[in-house]
C-alpha cells in the first residue's frame, strides 16, 4: 500500500515536472518567434572577415539591466542610427567610439551623437560607434566607412576609462563572437552560462527580476582588473600603461592621417571617467587600491591628449571641466553607478560642450596637410 502511494506521488511529481518542462519549451519557442525581444545580454555583434568587431545590421531589442531599460536598434549598416542617407546639401560627420558614444544605457535620441546632429543645421552625423572597440579599431572603421561616406569631419570619442587598455589588449582581437554574443577570446561561456545568455525565456525572467527591483545591489569593485584601467591616473604609471598611452596616440595619428587624406577635419573628444569628476569616488579608489593621494594625477590622460592634439593641429574637446562643473552644480547623476556609462544627463553635458567645436570644424574643413 505504502509503495503504491509513493508511486502515485512520484507519478504526480513527474507529471507536474513534465508539464513545467513543456511550458518552458513552449514559452521559449513563443519568445523566439519575434525577430527580437528582451535582451539582458544583447546578441547584436558580428565579427568581420578581417577581425573587426561590428554590429549586426537591422537588429533590435529591449536592453534591460538593473540600471536601465532601453531600446537598442541598428540600421542596415549596423549603426545605431536612423535608416536615412545624407541629403545632397548636408555635410557628413562620421562619429566613432565605443559603448559611451554608442549610448549604452540611454535611448538613441539621448546620445550625444544624436543631440549634436539635432543641433547642427545641415549636418548628417553617422553614428558608427561600437561597444567593446578601442581607438585602434576606430582606425579600421574609418578606413572601412570613410571613403564611401566622404565626411566633412571625423569625430572620435575616446573614453579615458578604458580605451588605452583596450588598445594595448589588441582591440577587437581580444574578443570572439558566438551567435551574436560577445565573449573574451579563449574564455567562452560554459554550458550553464551559455544557456543563461541564449535562452529567451531566462533572459525574460532576468529582465523581470531587474524591472521589479529584485536584483542584488551592485557594488563598485576595485580589483586587479579595475587597477589595470585606473593606473592611467597615476602620476608615475607603470611601463605597461605608458605603452598603452603611446599605442593609443599612434592610433590617433592614423585617424588624423586618414581623415585629412579624405578631406575631413579630425575632432577628438575625451570623455572623462567618474573618478575624475567625483572627489569622493577618487578617494575611494585610492584607498581601495592602496595609493596615496600624492601618487595620483587624475588629469594626466587629458593632459597627454591635449599636448598631442596641439602638436598635430587637431581640434580637441576636453569634457573634464564641463563635467566637473555639472557635478558641482548638482542635478541628475552624469554616470550610472557602479557602472561607468553616461546617463542621459551626461550625454547632454557632452553634446553641449562639443557643439561649438564640431560646428566650427564642419564649417572650416580640414587644415592643409
C-alpha positions in Angstrom: 0.0 0.0 0.0 2.7 2.4 1.0 4.7 1.5 -2.1 1.6 2.2 -4.3 1.1 5.6 -2.6 4.7 6.5 -3.1 4.5 5.5 -6.8 1.4 7.7 -7.2 3.1 10.7 -5.6 6.1 10.2 -7.9 3.8 10.0 -10.9 2.2 13.2 -9.9 5.6 14.9 -9.4 6.7 13.6 -12.8 3.5 14.9 -14.4 4.0 18.3 -12.9 7.7 18.4 -13.9 6.8 17.3 -17.5 4.1 20.0 -17.7 6.5 22.6 -16.4 9.2 21.5 -18.9 6.7 21.5 -21.7 5.5 25.0 -20.7 9.1 26.2 -20.6 9.8 24.8 -24.1 6.6 26.4 -25.5 7.5 29.7 -23.8 11.0 29.6 -25.3 9.5 28.9 -28.7 7.0 31.7 -28.4 9.7 34.2 -27.3 11.8 33.2 -30.3 9.0 33.9 -32.8 9.6 37.6 -32.9 12.9 38.6 -34.6 14.0 40.4 -31.4 12.9 40.8 -27.9 14.2 41.4 -24.4 18.0 41.3 -24.2 19.7 41.2 -20.9 22.8 40.4 -22.9 22.2 41.5 -26.4 23.4 39.3 -29.3 23.9 42.3 -31.6 27.6 41.7 -32.5 29.3 40.3 -35.6 33.0 39.8 -36.4 34.0 40.9 -39.9 36.2 38.7 -42.0 39.2 40.9 -41.2 38.6 40.5 -37.5 37.0 43.9 -36.9 34.2 44.0 -34.3 31.0 45.4 -35.8 27.2 45.3 -35.1 24.6 43.2 -36.8 22.5 45.1 -39.2 18.8 45.5 -38.6 19.0 44.2 -35.1 16.5 45.4 -32.4 15.6 44.5 -28.9 15.0 45.8 -25.4 18.2 46.0 -23.3 17.3 45.5 -19.6 19.8 45.6 -16.7 19.4 46.6 -13.0 20.3 50.1 -14.1 18.4 50.7 -17.3 15.7 49.6 -19.6 16.1 50.9 -23.2 15.6 50.1 -26.8 18.5 49.1 -28.9 18.3 49.0 -32.7 20.7 49.1 -35.6 20.1 50.2 -39.2 21.0 48.3 -42.4 24.7 49.3 -42.0 24.9 48.1 -38.4 24.9 51.6 -36.9 22.7 52.7 -34.0 21.2 55.3 -36.3 18.2 56.1 -38.4 17.9 54.5 -41.9 18.5 57.8 -43.7 21.1 58.7 -46.3 22.6 62.2 -46.1 20.9 64.7 -48.4 23.0 66.3 -51.1 23.0 69.6 -49.2 24.1 68.1 -45.9 27.7 67.9 -44.6 28.6 64.4 -43.2 30.2 63.9 -39.9 31.4 60.3 -39.1 31.2 59.5 -35.4 33.5 56.9 -34.0 33.7 55.5 -30.4 32.9 52.7 -28.0 29.9 52.0 -25.8 30.0 55.5 -24.4 29.4 57.1 -27.8 27.1 54.2 -28.7 24.9 55.2 -25.7 24.9 52.1 -23.5 22.1 52.7 -21.1 20.2 55.5 -22.9 17.8 55.8 -25.8 19.3 56.5 -29.3 17.9 60.0 -29.4 19.5 60.8 -26.0 23.1 60.0 -27.1 25.4 62.9 -27.6 25.8 61.9 -31.3 22.1 62.3 -31.8 21.9 65.5 -29.8 24.7 67.0 -31.8 23.0 66.1 -35.1 19.8 67.7 -33.9 21.6 71.0 -33.0 23.7 71.2 -36.1 22.0 72.7 -39.2 22.7 70.9 -42.4 24.7 68.1 -40.9 24.2 64.3 -41.0 26.1 62.6 -38.2 26.7 58.9 -39.0 26.8 57.1 -35.7 29.3 54.3 -36.2 30.3 53.7 -32.5 30.6 50.0 -31.5 30.7 48.8 -27.8 33.8 47.0 -26.9 36.1 48.6 -29.5 39.1 50.8 -28.9 40.9 53.6 -30.8 42.9 51.1 -32.9 39.6 49.6 -34.1 38.3 53.0 -35.0 41.2 53.5 -37.3 39.9 50.5 -39.3 36.3 51.7 -39.1 37.4 55.0 -40.6 39.2 53.2 -43.4 36.2 51.0 -43.9 33.4 53.6 -43.9 35.1 56.9 -44.6 35.8 56.8 -48.3 32.2 56.0 -49.2 30.7 58.5 -46.8 33.1 61.4 -47.7 32.8 63.1 -44.3 33.5 66.7 -43.7 34.6 65.9 -40.2 35.5 62.8 -38.2 34.5 62.9 -34.5 36.4 60.3 -32.4 35.1 59.9 -28.9 37.8 58.5 -26.6 36.8 57.3 -23.1 39.8 57.6 -20.8 38.3 55.0 -18.5 39.3 52.0 -20.7 40.3 53.0 -24.3 44.1 53.0 -23.5 43.9 49.4 -22.1 41.7 48.2 -24.9 44.2 49.4 -27.5 47.0 47.6 -25.6 45.0 44.4 -25.5 44.6 44.4 -29.2 41.1 45.9 -29.6 38.8 43.6 -31.4 41.4 40.8 -31.3 40.6 40.3 -27.6 37.1 39.1 -28.4 35.2 36.5 -30.2 31.6 36.5 -31.3 29.4 33.4 -30.9 25.8 33.6 -32.2 25.9 37.3 -31.8 27.2 37.3 -28.2 30.5 38.9 -27.3 33.0 37.0 -25.2 36.6 37.4 -24.4 38.7 35.2 -26.7 39.6 31.9 -25.0 37.1 32.5 -22.2 33.9 31.4 -23.9 30.8 30.9 -21.9 30.4 27.5 -20.3 27.3 25.4 -20.7 25.2 26.9 -17.9 26.3 30.5 -18.8 25.7 29.8 -22.5 22.2 28.7 -21.7 21.6 31.7 -19.5 22.5 34.2 -22.2 21.0 32.4 -25.2 17.6 31.4 -23.7 15.0 34.0 -24.4 12.9 32.7 -21.5 15.8 33.0 -19.0 16.6 36.5 -20.3 12.9 37.5 -19.9 12.9 36.2 -16.3 16.1 38.0 -15.5 14.7 41.2 -17.0 11.5 40.8 -14.9 13.7 40.5 -11.8 15.5 43.7 -12.7 12.3 45.6 -13.5 10.8 44.6 -10.2 13.9 45.7 -8.3 14.7 42.2 -7.0 18.3 42.1 -8.3 21.0 42.2 -5.6 22.6 45.6 -5.2 25.7 46.1 -7.3 28.8 47.5 -5.7 31.9 49.0 -7.2 34.8 46.6 -7.2 38.3 47.8 -7.1 40.0 44.5 -8.1 43.1 43.7 -10.2 41.0 44.2 -13.4 40.0 47.7 -12.4 43.5 48.5 -11.2 44.8 48.0 -14.7 42.4 50.6 -16.0 42.9 53.0 -13.1 46.7 53.1 -13.5 46.4 55.7 -16.2 45.6 58.2 -13.3 49.0 57.6 -11.5 51.5 60.4 -11.7 54.1 57.8 -12.4 52.3 55.0 -14.2 53.9 51.6 -14.8 55.6 50.8 -18.1 52.6 48.8 -19.5 50.4 51.9 -19.0 52.9 54.2 -20.7 53.0 51.8 -23.7 49.2 51.8 -23.8 49.2 55.6 -23.9 51.8 55.6 -26.7 49.9 53.0 -28.8 46.7 55.0 -28.4 48.4 58.1 -29.7 49.8 56.2 -32.6 46.3 55.1 -33.5 45.1 58.7 -33.2 47.9 59.7 -35.6 46.5 57.2 -38.1 43.0 58.6 -37.7 44.3 62.1 -38.4 46.2 61.0 -41.5 43.2 59.1 -42.8 40.8 61.9 -42.1 42.8 64.6 -43.7 43.6 62.3 -46.6 39.9 62.1 -47.4 39.3 65.8 -46.9 37.8 65.6 -43.4 38.7 67.6 -40.3 39.6 65.3 -37.3 38.0 66.1 -34.0 38.9 64.3 -30.8 36.6 64.3 -27.7 37.9 63.0 -24.4 35.2 61.5 -22.2 36.3 61.6 -18.5 35.7 58.8 -16.1 33.6 59.3 -13.0 36.6 59.2 -10.6 37.8 62.4 -12.3 34.5 64.1 -11.5 33.7 63.0 -8.0 36.3 63.6 -5.4 34.7 61.1 -3.0 34.9 58.4 -5.6 38.5 59.3 -6.3 39.3 59.0 -2.6 37.5 55.6 -2.5 39.6 54.4 -5.4 42.9 55.5 -3.9 42.0 53.8 -0.6 40.9 50.5 -2.2 43.9 50.3 -4.5 46.4 51.3 -1.7 47.5 54.6 -3.4 48.4 57.7 -1.6 46.7 60.9 -2.8 50.1 62.4 -3.9 50.7 59.4 -6.2 47.7 60.4 -8.3 47.4 62.7 -11.3 43.8 62.3 -12.2 44.0 64.7 -15.2 47.1 63.1 -16.8 45.3 61.3 -19.6 43.6 64.5 -20.8 46.9 66.3 -20.5 48.7 63.8 -22.8 45.8 64.1 -25.3 45.8 67.9 -25.2 49.6 68.0 -25.9 49.2 65.5 -28.7 46.3 67.5 -30.3 48.2 70.8 -30.1 51.2 69.3 -31.8 49.1 67.8 -34.6 46.8 70.8 -35.0 43.8 68.7 -34.2 40.6 70.1 -32.7 40.4 68.7 -29.1 37.5 68.9 -26.8 38.3 68.0 -23.2 35.0 67.3 -21.4 36.6 67.2 -18.0 35.8 70.7 -16.8 32.2 70.8 -18.2 31.6 67.5 -16.4 33.1 68.8 -13.2 31.1 72.0 -13.4 27.9 70.0 -13.9 28.7 67.7 -11.0 29.4 70.7 -8.7 26.1 72.3 -9.7 24.2 69.2 -8.6 21.3 67.8 -10.6 20.9 64.3 -12.1 23.9 61.9 -12.0 26.2 62.1 -15.0 27.1 58.4 -14.8 25.4 55.2 -13.8 26.8 53.8 -10.6 28.6 51.5 -10.2 28.5 51.2 -14.0 30.8 53.6 -15.8 28.5 54.6 -18.6 27.0 58.1 -19.1 23.4 58.7 -18.2 21.1 60.9 -20.4 22.3 63.9 -18.3 25.9 63.0 -19.0 25.2 62.8 -22.8 23.5 66.2 -22.7 26.5 67.8 -21.0 28.9 66.2 -23.6 26.8 67.4 -26.5 26.6 70.9 -25.2 30.4 71.1 -24.7 31.1 69.5 -28.1 28.7 71.6 -30.2 30.8 74.8 -30.8 34.0 72.9 -31.7 32.3 70.4 -34.0 30.3 73.2 -35.8 33.5 75.1 -36.4 35.3 72.0 -37.7 32.5 71.3 -40.1 32.4 74.9 -41.4 36.2 75.1 -41.7 37.0 71.7 -43.1 40.5 70.1 -42.7 43.6 72.2 -42.3 46.3 72.0 -45.0 48.3 68.8 -44.8 
